[in-house]
């Protein structure tokens, strides 16, 4: 049995990261409070975005959206020195808090080999059991 080999280019990874950052990181904010960190990111003010995201994390240690933004900034080297290992640490923290964007970015990093190899004991978001799909005889895929 042959396994499907997936290869991703830098453009594919860049597109995935752009889609990841297209969602506002406002999960931890009140409805009437503007998201200064993501607003600064959208305007290209990366140092301000990094500082505002760190302020949000200091105020709420479980703010997964801010953790994901910090990770993306560290991964890109925007607003802070590029540090892939530290970005993976922030993605892992945010993924463990349930942030879907962080889970996607972490999975993409493991898949493309951008970060470290997937650890022997994967983060909690990757431990869910896969559903087994059985195909009926005569179906198109059977």
C-alpha positions in Angstrom: 0.0 0.0 0.0 1.4 3.4 -1.0 0.9 6.4 1.2 0.1 9.8 -0.2 3.0 12.1 -0.1 2.2 15.7 0.6 4.6 18.5 -0.3 4.0 22.1 0.5 5.7 25.0 -1.1 6.5 28.3 0.8 3.6 29.9 -1.1 1.2 27.3 0.2 2.4 27.7 3.7 2.2 31.5 3.3 -1.3 31.3 2.0 -2.3 29.1 4.9 -0.8 31.6 7.4 -2.6 34.5 5.6 -5.9 32.6 5.9 -5.1 31.9 9.6 -4.5 35.5 10.3 -7.6 36.7 8.4 -9.8 35.9 11.4 -9.8 38.5 14.1 -8.2 37.5 17.4 -10.9 38.8 19.6 -12.2 35.7 21.5 -11.0 37.0 24.9 -12.4 40.5 24.6 -15.7 42.0 25.7 -18.2 42.8 22.9 -17.7 46.5 23.2 -13.9 46.4 23.5 -11.8 46.9 20.3 -9.1 44.4 19.6 -6.0 46.7 19.5 -3.6 43.9 18.9 -5.2 42.5 15.8 -6.1 46.0 14.5 -2.4 46.9 14.7 -1.5 43.7 12.9 -3.9 44.5 10.1 -2.3 47.9 9.7 1.2 46.6 9.6 2.2 47.9 13.0 3.7 44.6 14.1 5.6 45.9 17.1 2.5 47.5 18.5 0.5 44.3 17.7 3.1 42.2 19.6 3.0 44.6 22.6 -0.8 44.7 22.7 -1.0 40.9 22.4 1.4 40.5 25.3 -0.6 42.9 27.4 -3.7 40.8 26.7 -1.8 37.7 27.8 -0.6 39.4 31.0 -4.3 40.3 31.8 -5.7 36.9 30.9 -3.3 33.9 30.9 -5.9 31.9 28.9 -6.3 34.3 26.0 -5.6 31.8 23.2 -6.2 34.2 20.4 -3.6 36.6 21.7 -1.2 33.6 22.1 -1.8 32.7 18.4 -1.1 36.2 17.3 2.2 36.3 19.3 3.1 33.0 17.7 2.4 34.2 14.2 4.4 37.3 14.7 7.4 35.3 16.1 7.1 32.9 13.2 7.1 35.7 10.6 9.8 37.7 12.4 7.4 40.7 12.4 7.4 42.9 15.5 9.9 40.7 17.2 13.0 38.7 16.2 12.1 35.6 14.2 12.1 32.6 16.6 10.4 29.4 15.2 11.0 27.4 18.4 9.3 30.1 20.6 6.5 30.4 18.0 5.8 26.7 18.2 5.7 27.0 22.0 3.1 29.7 21.8 1.1 27.8 19.2 1.2 24.7 21.5 -0.1 26.8 24.4 -2.9 28.4 22.4 -3.8 25.0 20.9 -4.1 23.5 24.3 -6.5 26.3 25.2 -8.6 25.2 22.2 -7.8 27.8 19.6 -8.5 26.3 16.2 -6.2 28.7 14.3 -3.3 27.6 16.6 -4.2 23.9 16.1 -4.1 24.4 12.3 -0.8 26.3 12.4 0.8 23.7 14.7 -0.5 20.9 12.5 0.8 22.6 9.4 4.2 23.1 11.0 4.4 19.4 11.9 3.3 18.4 8.4 5.8 20.7 6.6 8.6 20.1 9.0 8.8 23.8 9.7 9.1 23.3 13.5 10.3 20.3 15.4 9.1 16.9 14.6 5.8 15.9 16.3 6.6 14.8 19.8 6.1 11.2 20.8 3.3 12.4 23.1 1.5 14.9 20.8 -0.4 18.0 22.2 -3.9 17.4 23.5 -5.5 18.7 20.3 -4.0 15.9 18.2 -5.0 13.1 20.6 -8.6 12.8 19.5 -9.5 9.4 17.9 -10.2 9.4 14.3 -13.6 8.3 13.1 -13.5 5.1 11.2 -15.4 5.3 7.9 -16.7 2.1 6.4 -17.8 2.1 2.8 -20.8 0.2 1.6 -20.1 -2.4 -1.1 -20.7 -1.0 -4.5 -20.1 2.6 -3.5 -17.9 4.8 -5.8 -14.9 4.6 -3.5 -15.1 0.9 -2.6 
